[in-house]
Amino acid sequence: MRPLRLALLAPALMLAGCGLQPLYQGGGRAVVGQGLGQIEVPAIAGKAGWLLHNELVDRLGTAPAGGAVRYRLDVRLDDRLEGLGLLSNDTVGRERRTLRARYQLVDVASGAILLDATAGSDAGLDVVSSEYATVAAEQTALENLSRVVVDRIVTSLALKLRAENHPKP
């Protein structure tokens, strides 16, 4: 029975010594959770901007109007849809949708840019004979890409906020 306990305990001990710490340790009251909630997200131009803005506000849990705002997240988008794969009748058979975001985390009090980065993703989609189906696929791709880009932005912001509050020695 002892070897089994040791076998189960050894990985836990090794993991505890590796220095990994949960990013959101402490939930909404933790430094990262509170920091994310103090980020204001101004409107972003375009349909993709509207989707990205709403997803960011939902994910960040930003403070309600009149709440404490410590940071501002400025985002510029590049949303492209390009045709690929010409068929024998010179029609496009495949499209590629690319969504790239350049974002800056700005300290509202000082105006200092704390983070200047980019995030992006792309998706391929088939162009079918039904125009409605193609437009629906393009819209779905944009919605999915928005979620992926927001995931990358929020992760980057959380890492930056943790590093700001827990600098390495």
C-alpha positions as CSV (number, residue, x, y, z in Angstrom):
1,M,0.0,0.0,0.0
2,R,2.9,2.4,0.7
3,P,4.4,2.3,-2.8
4,L,0.9,3.3,-4.2
5,R,0.7,6.3,-1.9
6,L,4.2,7.3,-2.8
7,A,3.4,7.0,-6.5
8,L,0.4,9.2,-6.1
9,L,2.1,11.8,-3.9
10,A,5.3,12.2,-6.0
11,P,3.7,14.0,-9.0
12,A,1.8,16.4,-6.6
13,L,5.1,17.2,-4.8
14,M,6.9,17.8,-8.1
15,L,4.1,20.1,-9.4
16,A,4.1,22.1,-6.2
17,G,7.8,22.8,-6.6
18,C,7.7,23.9,-10.2
19,G,6.6,27.4,-9.4
20,L,3.4,27.4,-11.4
21,Q,0.6,29.5,-10.0
22,P,-3.0,29.8,-11.1
23,L,-3.6,33.0,-13.1
24,Y,-7.0,33.7,-11.6
25,Q,-6.1,32.5,-8.1
26,G,-8.6,34.2,-5.7
27,G,-11.3,34.7,-8.4
28,G,-12.9,38.2,-8.9
29,R,-11.3,39.6,-5.7
30,A,-7.8,38.8,-6.8
31,V,-5.4,41.3,-8.4
32,V,-6.0,40.0,-11.9
33,G,-9.7,39.8,-11.6
34,Q,-10.0,43.3,-10.2
35,G,-7.6,44.7,-12.7
36,L,-9.6,43.2,-15.6
37,G,-12.7,44.7,-14.2
38,Q,-11.2,48.2,-14.2
39,I,-10.5,48.2,-18.0
40,E,-12.7,50.4,-20.1
41,V,-13.3,49.3,-23.7
42,P,-14.2,52.2,-26.0
43,A,-16.4,51.4,-29.1
44,I,-14.5,49.7,-32.0
45,A,-15.5,50.6,-35.5
46,G,-17.3,48.2,-37.8
47,K,-19.3,45.0,-37.5
48,A,-16.3,43.0,-36.4
49,G,-15.5,45.8,-33.9
50,W,-19.0,45.6,-32.5
51,L,-18.7,41.8,-32.0
52,L,-15.2,42.2,-30.5
53,H,-16.3,45.0,-28.2
54,N,-19.2,43.1,-26.8
55,E,-17.2,39.9,-26.3
56,L,-14.4,41.9,-24.5
57,V,-16.9,43.6,-22.2
58,D,-18.5,40.3,-21.3
59,R,-15.1,38.6,-20.7
60,L,-13.5,41.4,-18.7
61,G,-16.5,42.0,-16.5
62,T,-15.9,45.7,-16.8
63,A,-17.1,48.1,-14.1
64,P,-20.6,49.6,-14.7
65,A,-20.9,53.2,-15.9
66,G,-19.5,55.5,-13.2
67,G,-17.4,52.6,-11.7
68,A,-13.7,52.7,-11.1
69,V,-11.8,52.8,-14.4
70,R,-8.0,52.4,-14.2
71,Y,-7.2,51.3,-17.7
72,R,-8.4,51.8,-21.2
73,L,-8.1,49.2,-23.9
74,D,-7.7,50.8,-27.4
75,V,-8.3,48.3,-30.2
76,R,-7.9,48.7,-34.0
77,L,-9.1,45.8,-36.2
78,D,-8.1,44.5,-39.6
79,D,-10.9,42.2,-40.9
80,R,-10.2,40.7,-44.3
81,L,-12.1,38.3,-46.5
82,E,-10.2,37.1,-49.5
83,G,-11.1,34.6,-52.2
84,L,-8.9,31.6,-52.8
85,G,-9.1,28.6,-55.0
86,L,-10.5,29.5,-58.4
87,L,-12.6,26.9,-60.0
88,S,-12.6,26.0,-63.7
89,N,-15.4,28.4,-64.3
90,D,-13.4,31.3,-62.8
91,T,-15.5,31.4,-59.6
92,V,-14.1,31.4,-56.1
93,G,-14.4,28.1,-54.4
94,R,-12.8,28.9,-51.0
95,E,-12.4,32.0,-48.9
96,R,-10.1,33.0,-46.1
97,R,-11.3,35.3,-43.3
98,T,-8.6,36.9,-41.2
99,L,-9.2,39.0,-38.1
100,R,-6.2,40.9,-36.6
101,A,-6.4,43.2,-33.6
102,R,-3.7,45.7,-32.5
103,Y,-4.5,46.7,-28.9
104,Q,-3.0,48.9,-26.3
105,L,-3.6,48.9,-22.6
106,V,-3.4,52.5,-21.4
107,D,-3.1,53.7,-17.8
108,V,-5.8,56.3,-17.6
109,A,-4.2,58.4,-14.9
110,S,-0.8,58.7,-16.5
111,G,-1.6,58.0,-20.2
112,A,1.3,55.5,-20.2
113,I,0.9,52.6,-22.6
114,L,1.4,49.5,-20.5
115,L,1.0,46.9,-23.2
116,D,1.1,47.2,-27.0
117,A,0.4,43.9,-28.8
118,T,-1.5,42.1,-31.5
119,A,-3.7,39.1,-31.6
120,G,-5.3,37.4,-34.6
121,S,-6.7,34.4,-36.1
122,D,-8.0,33.2,-39.5
123,A,-10.5,30.7,-40.9
124,G,-11.1,29.0,-44.2
125,L,-14.5,28.5,-45.6
126,D,-16.1,26.9,-48.6
127,V,-18.0,29.0,-51.1
128,V,-21.1,27.1,-52.1
129,S,-23.8,27.6,-54.7
130,S,-26.2,29.1,-52.1
131,E,-25.3,32.7,-51.5
132,Y,-27.2,32.7,-48.3
133,A,-25.2,29.7,-47.0
134,T,-21.9,31.4,-48.0
135,V,-22.9,34.7,-46.2
136,A,-24.0,32.7,-43.1
137,A,-20.6,30.8,-43.1
138,E,-18.8,34.2,-43.4
139,Q,-20.7,35.5,-40.4
140,T,-20.2,32.4,-38.3
141,A,-16.4,32.6,-39.1
142,L,-16.3,36.2,-38.0
143,E,-18.1,35.4,-34.7
144,N,-15.8,32.5,-34.0
145,L,-12.7,34.5,-34.9
146,S,-13.9,37.3,-32.5
147,R,-14.0,34.8,-29.7
148,V,-10.6,33.5,-30.4
149,V,-9.0,37.0,-30.7
150,V,-10.7,38.1,-27.4
151,D,-9.4,34.9,-25.6
152,R,-5.9,35.9,-26.7
153,I,-6.3,39.5,-25.7
154,V,-7.7,38.7,-22.3
155,T,-5.0,36.2,-21.6
156,S,-2.4,38.7,-22.5
157,L,-4.0,41.4,-20.4
158,A,-4.2,39.0,-17.4
159,L,-0.5,38.1,-17.7
160,K,0.4,41.8,-17.9
161,L,-1.7,42.7,-14.9
162,R,-0.2,39.8,-12.9
163,A,3.3,40.8,-13.9
164,E,2.6,44.5,-12.9
165,N,1.5,43.5,-9.4
166,H,3.9,40.6,-8.9
167,P,7.2,41.6,-10.5
168,K,9.9,39.0,-10.7
169,P,12.9,39.6,-8.4
